Amino acid sequence: MRMFYRSLFVVILALSLCGFTAATPDPGQVEIVTTDVEHFWQAFDDAAKVPLAQRAAVYTKEYYKVGSTGLQDFIPGRLWSPGGFAAYVEKHRDFYQRARPYIQQVVGQKAAITAAYKRLKALYSDIKFPAHVYFVVGRGNSGGTSSDNGIILGAEMYATPPNTPYSYAGLMPDMVPFYVVHETIHFNQTSLPREGSPLLQQVVTEGTADFIASLTLPEPTERQYADRWQYGRAHESMLAKQFLRDQDMKKTGAWMYSFKPNTGWPPDMGYWMGYRIDQAFYAAAKDKTAALRSMLEVRDFKAYLKASGYPAAATACAPEKPAL
């Protein structure tokens, strides 16, 4: 199932480039929709009872046609035709069966997501939330996307069993709230990168989503102790110098969206670099609420980097603890 991992970084970028027209300032009004997962399992079980040639019809009737608005938004670019989807699921039936209890743990994060959203609201009262967070089951090619209707997450992408050997893209169910907050930050950012945007903008945009999420919830420990922070602590001077040289690049190179960068760095060190820039900016700010607003509304990224003072004014190299 390696395609799961290769696609995840594209997914993160896709989420970053989309916004929501259906939004709410009240975290209690966000609807977390899990019915599509229930429909998938019904279709999955019923498909096993009929010949292979008839299984696409089962998924059509019991998954596609009864799907939520989020699933309908997910179909064109992620699931595609019922025939192709059925063929993929049946080919990988053993995977879905093994992942089933962990997919159920993924959709069981509803209360944790709501709690995280309330913490985010307490941290920054002007935050906006998507009206819906949808959980669907996909074909291993998308951890999620967004549409005008909200965030849509491919639950199977977060269904890594516990005690699985560490992999950067081996996302586990309890990581879901952090990533939902991360994507919600993107929705609130004024200047989202587009294809060809300078590396500096992409790094700050993603780093800010991680930084503010980490003020809301603990960053997943795998990120702190297994790759980015461990490598960053030992090599920050080199990384900062290289980033300053690369900041105007139009391609992300080894910094982002590469599962195996050819530099020997861990994946997505650009997220970490943006986080470190934010830490310096936030630490120097007397008004923390105003600092968060500046992060979300930044338009001149070179001026923002200069205002942060990074790397000369770098803070101690350690992850933030939640502010509340």
C-alpha angles and dihedrals in degrees: 000000000000092000087072089067099040091055098047096082092051087050092055090052092047091053090050093056098053133078136192129243090190103070140148135196090213116083089199090064095058109111114215106204120201102158092104090064090053090050091049093055091048090053092042092055095042093047090060089062096061135057116279093252091060098048098088088061090054093053090046093054102036102033114018101039096044095042127129124251087264092056091049088054090048097051103072099055102023116025100025117178123008089236094056092043093050091049091052095047094046091049089052098035092128091057094051091047092052092045094048099097091045093049086055088053089052093056088042088071092084095107092044091052091051091049091049091051091052090052090049090051090051090050095049116012096195094061118126125214133207111254090232140027109197127198116202135163114243140183098265097271104097136041086195149301137204136238135180086281100058146272117333117197127195098224096200090065091066096044100100109147119239118265091028110148109265118275124168092232096039095112118188130208096254090058092066098090092053092052093046089054090046091055092045088058089056089056089058097048117106099210115040118183122252130197106299096022113145117269090243092062093047093047094049093044094053095037091053092052090053093042097052091041088055090054086057102040135008110271109247107276091230089066092048102046109021106049132342101040096036092052094038095055091055097042108027097123092053093044093049093050092048092048093052088054092047101039095105096049115125091212125063093225113177093341101078146012095015117117092198111027112196092229095074090247121132114261120279099013085158089073088055093047091052089048091053091050089051092048091057092047094047095045091055094048118099092195105053095186091053089048091055090049090051091051092052095044101041114138103161102059096181090055089048092052090049092048090052091059090218129188096013091048096040115154124226107300101250136109119266120255117228110275096223 
